Amino acid sequence: MGFNSNDLTINVGDTVRWVWTSDFHTVTEGTDANLDGSEAFHSLLSSGNQVVEVTFDAAFLAQWPRPGNRYDYVCIPHITNGMVGVITVEDGPGATFCYCDGTGAAPPCGNYGQGGAGCRNSTFMYGAILFSNGSSSASVDDLGFQAVHVIPSQPALLFAGTTALNGGNGVPFGDGLRCAGGTVVRLGVQVPNTAGVANWGAGLGATGGWSSGDTRMFQVWYRDPSGGWCGSGFNLTTGNQVTFTP
């Protein structure tokens, strides 16, 4: 009547496997026993289905965003027995912040996204998310970023700021929330692929000008020229905060 272990911290791209030992269970994302179709995963775990696997890659996190990349889950038949668990996904050296889901500033024109994501755009209801990868080492300079759910074939600009606006809750800007401010440096424009994914690789430090001990707030501004919810023609991802090490 339990998950062992029931509290995991993993990295983006890792696969979690649940293996049946006895009785009849489910592996159901959420914190209660009610199914409403919003669950990131739900599967039987029984003698007839002895292994359940979920891969927590960037596409999964973008499709099923949760604040702090925290995925609570339960066994529906045995939730009252305490058969619950949690998976926390670390997406890189940075920490995402500034969600357009009601936990931060109110978005323009009521353009709320899903939990843990940016504001909605014309293509993706979940909104865009900025993930970090590589390391926080200023000397190695291998920090990179991936923006997911931006608009395919439309320019996307990565920028860094020295402050988190409105205490990290963001301020309305275009169709979304601007999270990074202060002294701002542009770090390059990419054109997202057909899946709405754009990447910025290593070597950003020369342009960014940061050193060990510095903290920077990163965000992506992207064009959304037709069908955006507020009609401004642009939107933004969530923010990603990185404190640099030697």
The 8 nearest C-alpha neighbors of each residue, nearest first, counted from 0:
[[1, 82, 80, 77, 2, 81, 22, 24],
 [0, 2, 82, 3, 83, 81, 5, 80],
 [1, 3, 5, 4, 82, 84, 83, 0],
 [4, 2, 5, 1, 6, 84, 17, 7],
 [3, 5, 2, 6, 7, 84, 1, 85],
 [4, 6, 84, 2, 3, 85, 7, 83],
 [7, 5, 85, 84, 4, 86, 8, 87],
 [8, 6, 86, 87, 9, 85, 5, 4],
 [9, 7, 87, 86, 88, 6, 89, 10],
 [8, 10, 88, 89, 87, 7, 13, 11],
 [11, 9, 89, 88, 13, 90, 12, 8],
 [10, 12, 56, 90, 13, 55, 88, 89],
 [11, 13, 56, 55, 10, 54, 14, 57],
 [12, 14, 11, 10, 55, 54, 9, 15],
 [15, 13, 54, 53, 55, 16, 52, 12],
 [16, 14, 53, 52, 54, 13, 17, 55],
 [15, 17, 52, 51, 18, 14, 53, 50],
 [16, 18, 51, 50, 52, 19, 15, 44],
 [19, 17, 50, 49, 16, 20, 51, 44],
 [20, 18, 49, 44, 45, 21, 50, 17],
 [19, 21, 18, 22, 49, 45, 46, 44],
 [22, 20, 19, 23, 45, 46, 24, 0],
 [21, 23, 45, 24, 20, 46, 19, 0],
 [24, 22, 45, 44, 21, 25, 46, 43],
 [25, 23, 44, 74, 43, 45, 76, 22],
 [26, 24, 43, 74, 44, 42, 27, 75],
 [25, 27, 42, 74, 41, 73, 43, 72],
 [28, 26, 41, 72, 73, 40, 25, 74],
 [27, 29, 72, 38, 40, 71, 39, 41],
 [30, 28, 72, 71, 31, 27, 38, 73],
 [29, 31, 71, 72, 73, 28, 32, 83],
 [32, 30, 33, 29, 73, 78, 75, 72],
 [31, 33, 75, 34, 78, 30, 73, 74],
 [32, 34, 31, 35, 75, 29, 30, 36],
 [33, 35, 36, 32, 38, 37, 31, 27],
 [34, 36, 37, 33, 38, 32, 29, 31],
 [37, 35, 38, 34, 39, 41, 33, 40],
 [36, 38, 35, 39, 34, 63, 40, 29],
 [39, 37, 40, 28, 36, 29, 41, 27],
 [38, 40, 63, 28, 37, 41, 27, 29],
 [41, 39, 38, 28, 27, 42, 26, 53],
 [42, 40, 27, 26, 28, 38, 25, 39],
 [41, 43, 26, 25, 27, 44, 40, 51],
 [42, 44, 25, 24, 45, 26, 48, 41],
 [43, 45, 24, 25, 48, 49, 19, 23],
 [46, 44, 23, 48, 47, 49, 19, 24],
 [45, 47, 49, 48, 19, 44, 21, 23],
 [46, 48, 45, 49, 44, 43, 50, 23],
 [49, 47, 45, 44, 46, 50, 43, 51],
 [48, 50, 19, 45, 46, 44, 18, 47],
 [51, 49, 18, 17, 48, 19, 52, 44],
 [50, 52, 17, 16, 18, 44, 49, 53],
 [53, 51, 16, 15, 17, 50, 14, 54],
 [52, 54, 15, 14, 55, 16, 51, 40],
 [55, 53, 14, 56, 13, 12, 15, 52],
 [54, 56, 12, 59, 13, 11, 14, 53],
 [55, 57, 12, 11, 59, 58, 54, 60],
 [58, 56, 60, 59, 61, 11, 55, 12],
 [57, 59, 61, 56, 60, 62, 147, 55],
 [60, 58, 62, 56, 61, 57, 55, 63],
 [61, 59, 57, 64, 63, 58, 62, 56],
 [60, 62, 58, 59, 64, 63, 57, 147],
 [63, 61, 59, 60, 64, 58, 125, 39],
 [62, 64, 60, 61, 39, 59, 65, 125],
 [65, 63, 115, 60, 61, 114, 116, 62],
 [64, 66, 115, 68, 114, 69, 67, 63],
 [67, 65, 115, 68, 114, 69, 64, 98],
 [66, 68, 69, 65, 115, 95, 87, 94],
 [69, 67, 65, 88, 66, 87, 70, 64],
 [70, 68, 87, 67, 86, 65, 66, 71],
 [71, 69, 86, 85, 87, 72, 68, 28],
 [72, 70, 85, 29, 28, 84, 30, 86],
 [71, 73, 28, 29, 27, 84, 83, 85],
 [74, 72, 83, 27, 75, 26, 78, 82],
 [73, 75, 25, 26, 77, 78, 24, 76],
 [74, 76, 32, 78, 77, 73, 25, 27],
 [77, 75, 74, 78, 24, 25, 32, 79],
 [78, 76, 80, 79, 74, 75, 82, 81],
 [77, 79, 82, 81, 80, 75, 74, 73],
 [78, 80, 81, 77, 82, 76, 75, 83],
 [81, 79, 77, 78, 82, 0, 1, 83],
 [80, 82, 78, 79, 83, 77, 1, 0],
 [81, 83, 1, 78, 80, 77, 74, 0],
 [84, 82, 73, 81, 72, 78, 74, 5],
 [85, 83, 5, 72, 6, 71, 73, 2],
 [84, 86, 71, 6, 70, 72, 5, 7],
 [85, 87, 7, 70, 8, 69, 6, 71],
 [88, 86, 69, 8, 68, 70, 9, 7],
 [89, 87, 9, 68, 10, 8, 11, 90],
 [90, 88, 10, 91, 9, 11, 87, 8],
 [89, 91, 11, 10, 88, 130, 131, 132],
 [92, 90, 132, 131, 93, 89, 133, 130],
 [91, 93, 134, 135, 131, 132, 241, 94],
 [94, 92, 241, 240, 91, 239, 131, 95],
 [95, 93, 240, 239, 96, 241, 92, 91],
 [94, 96, 239, 238, 240, 93, 237, 67],
 [95, 97, 238, 98, 239, 237, 94, 167],
 [98, 96, 168, 237, 167, 238, 169, 178],
 [97, 99, 115, 116, 117, 100, 237, 96],
 [98, 100, 117, 118, 112, 111, 101, 116],
 [101, 99, 114, 112, 111, 113, 98, 102],
 [100, 102, 103, 99, 105, 104, 111, 98],
 [101, 103, 100, 98, 104, 99, 168, 97],
 [104, 102, 168, 101, 98, 97, 105, 99],
 [103, 105, 168, 169, 106, 170, 101, 102],
 [104, 106, 101, 103, 107, 109, 171, 99],
 [107, 105, 171, 110, 109, 175, 104, 111],
 [106, 108, 109, 171, 110, 174, 175, 105],
 [109, 107, 110, 229, 106, 228, 174, 111],
 [110, 108, 107, 106, 111, 105, 229, 228],
 [109, 111, 108, 106, 107, 118, 119, 228],
 [112, 110, 118, 100, 99, 109, 106, 119],
 [113, 111, 118, 119, 100, 99, 125, 126],
 [112, 114, 125, 100, 116, 115, 64, 111],
 [115, 113, 65, 100, 116, 64, 66, 112],
 [114, 116, 66, 65, 64, 98, 113, 100],
 [117, 115, 126, 98, 113, 128, 114, 64],
 [116, 118, 126, 99, 127, 237, 236, 98],
 [117, 119, 112, 126, 99, 175, 111, 110],
 [120, 118, 126, 124, 112, 125, 110, 123],
 [119, 121, 227, 122, 123, 126, 124, 228],
 [120, 122, 227, 226, 123, 228, 223, 119],
 [121, 123, 120, 150, 124, 148, 149, 119],
 [124, 122, 125, 120, 126, 148, 121, 119],
 [123, 125, 119, 126, 120, 112, 122, 121],
 [126, 124, 113, 123, 112, 119, 116, 62],
 [125, 127, 119, 117, 118, 116, 112, 124],
 [126, 128, 148, 236, 117, 149, 147, 116],
 [127, 129, 236, 237, 147, 116, 146, 117],
 [128, 130, 146, 237, 145, 236, 238, 239],
 [131, 129, 145, 144, 90, 146, 128, 132],
 [132, 130, 144, 91, 143, 93, 90, 145],
 [133, 131, 91, 143, 144, 142, 92, 134],
 [132, 134, 142, 141, 143, 91, 92, 131],
 [133, 135, 142, 136, 92, 141, 132, 91],
 [134, 136, 243, 92, 244, 142, 137, 242],
 [137, 135, 244, 139, 245, 138, 134, 243],
 [138, 136, 140, 245, 139, 210, 211, 243],
 [137, 139, 140, 136, 245, 211, 210, 244],
 [138, 140, 136, 141, 137, 134, 245, 135],
 [141, 139, 137, 138, 202, 142, 204, 136],
 [140, 142, 201, 133, 139, 134, 202, 143],
 [143, 141, 133, 134, 201, 140, 132, 135],
 [142, 144, 200, 132, 201, 199, 131, 133],
 [145, 143, 131, 199, 130, 198, 132, 146],
 [144, 146, 198, 130, 197, 129, 131, 147],
 [145, 147, 129, 197, 196, 128, 130, 198],
 [146, 148, 196, 128, 127, 149, 195, 61],
 [149, 147, 127, 195, 123, 126, 196, 150],
 [148, 150, 195, 127, 147, 196, 151, 146],
 [149, 151, 195, 153, 223, 152, 148, 122],
 [152, 150, 195, 193, 191, 192, 153, 149],
 [151, 153, 191, 190, 192, 150, 154, 193],
 [152, 154, 151, 150, 222, 190, 155, 191],
 [155, 153, 190, 221, 222, 189, 188, 156],
 [154, 156, 221, 189, 188, 220, 190, 219],
 [157, 155, 188, 220, 219, 187, 221, 158],
 [158, 156, 219, 186, 187, 218, 185, 188],
 [157, 159, 185, 186, 184, 218, 217, 219],
 [160, 158, 217, 184, 216, 183, 215, 218],
 [161, 159, 183, 180, 179, 216, 182, 181],
 [160, 162, 181, 215, 182, 180, 216, 183],
 [163, 161, 181, 180, 160, 179, 164, 216],
 [164, 162, 167, 179, 178, 166, 180, 216],
 [163, 165, 169, 178, 167, 166, 179, 180],
 [166, 164, 169, 168, 167, 170, 163, 178],
 [165, 167, 164, 168, 163, 169, 162, 178],
 [166, 168, 163, 164, 165, 169, 97, 178],
 [167, 169, 103, 97, 104, 165, 166, 164],
 [170, 168, 178, 164, 177, 176, 165, 167],
 [169, 171, 176, 177, 104, 172, 165, 178],
 [172, 170, 176, 107, 106, 175, 177, 173],
 [173, 171, 176, 175, 177, 174, 170, 107],
 [172, 174, 231, 175, 233, 234, 171, 232],
 [175, 173, 234, 229, 231, 107, 233, 172],
 [176, 174, 234, 118, 172, 235, 173, 171],
 [177, 175, 171, 170, 172, 169, 178, 106],
 [176, 178, 169, 170, 172, 179, 171, 175],
 [177, 179, 169, 164, 163, 238, 97, 176],
 [180, 178, 160, 163, 216, 164, 162, 177],
 [179, 181, 160, 162, 164, 163, 183, 161],
 [180, 182, 161, 162, 160, 183, 179, 163],
 [181, 183, 160, 161, 180, 184, 162, 159],
 [184, 182, 160, 159, 181, 180, 185, 158],
 [185, 183, 159, 158, 207, 186, 160, 182],
 [184, 186, 158, 187, 157, 159, 183, 156],
 [187, 185, 158, 157, 184, 206, 203, 207],
 [186, 188, 157, 156, 185, 189, 158, 199],
 [187, 189, 156, 155, 154, 157, 190, 186],
 [190, 188, 155, 154, 197, 191, 156, 187],
 [189, 191, 154, 152, 153, 155, 197, 192],
 [192, 190, 197, 196, 151, 195, 152, 189],
 [191, 193, 195, 194, 151, 196, 152, 190],
 [192, 194, 151, 195, 191, 152, 196, 150],
 [195, 193, 192, 196, 151, 148, 191, 147],
 [194, 196, 151, 149, 148, 191, 150, 192],
 [197, 195, 147, 191, 192, 146, 194, 148],
 [198, 196, 191, 146, 145, 189, 190, 192],
 [199, 197, 145, 144, 200, 146, 196, 189],
 [200, 198, 144, 143, 145, 201, 197, 189],
 [201, 199, 143, 198, 144, 202, 142, 203],
 [200, 202, 141, 143, 142, 203, 140, 199],
 [201, 203, 140, 204, 141, 205, 200, 142],
 [204, 202, 205, 206, 201, 207, 186, 140],
 [203, 205, 207, 206, 208, 202, 140, 209],
 [206, 204, 208, 207, 203, 202, 209, 140],
 [205, 207, 204, 208, 203, 186, 184, 185],
 [208, 206, 204, 205, 209, 203, 184, 186],
 [207, 209, 204, 205, 206, 210, 203, 184],
 [210, 208, 207, 213, 204, 211, 137, 243],
 [211, 209, 213, 137, 212, 243, 208, 245],
 [210, 212, 244, 245, 243, 213, 137, 209],
 [211, 213, 243, 244, 210, 242, 214, 245],
 [214, 212, 243, 211, 210, 242, 209, 215],
 [215, 213, 242, 241, 243, 212, 161, 216],
 [216, 214, 161, 241, 160, 240, 159, 217],
 [215, 217, 240, 160, 179, 159, 239, 161],
 [218, 216, 159, 239, 238, 158, 240, 179],
 [217, 219, 238, 158, 157, 236, 239, 179],
 [220, 218, 157, 156, 236, 235, 158, 221],
 [219, 221, 235, 156, 155, 234, 157, 218],
 [222, 220, 155, 234, 233, 154, 235, 156],
 [221, 223, 233, 153, 224, 154, 232, 234],
 [224, 222, 233, 232, 225, 227, 150, 234],
 [223, 225, 232, 222, 233, 226, 227, 231],
 [226, 224, 227, 223, 232, 121, 230, 231],
 [225, 227, 121, 228, 230, 224, 223, 120],
 [228, 226, 121, 230, 120, 229, 225, 223],
 [227, 229, 230, 226, 120, 110, 174, 121],
 [228, 230, 174, 227, 231, 108, 107, 173],
 [229, 231, 227, 232, 228, 226, 174, 225],
 [232, 230, 173, 233, 229, 174, 227, 224],
 [231, 233, 224, 223, 230, 222, 227, 225],
 [234, 232, 222, 223, 221, 231, 173, 174],
 [233, 235, 174, 175, 221, 173, 220, 222],
 [236, 234, 220, 175, 219, 221, 176, 237],
 [237, 235, 127, 128, 117, 219, 129, 218],
 [236, 238, 117, 128, 97, 129, 98, 116],
 [237, 239, 218, 96, 95, 217, 97, 178],
 [240, 238, 95, 217, 94, 216, 93, 96],
 [239, 241, 216, 93, 94, 215, 217, 95],
 [240, 242, 93, 215, 214, 243, 92, 216],
 [243, 241, 214, 213, 212, 215, 244, 135],
 [242, 244, 211, 135, 212, 213, 136, 137],
 [243, 245, 211, 136, 135, 212, 137, 242],
 [244, 211, 136, 137, 138, 243, 210, 212]]
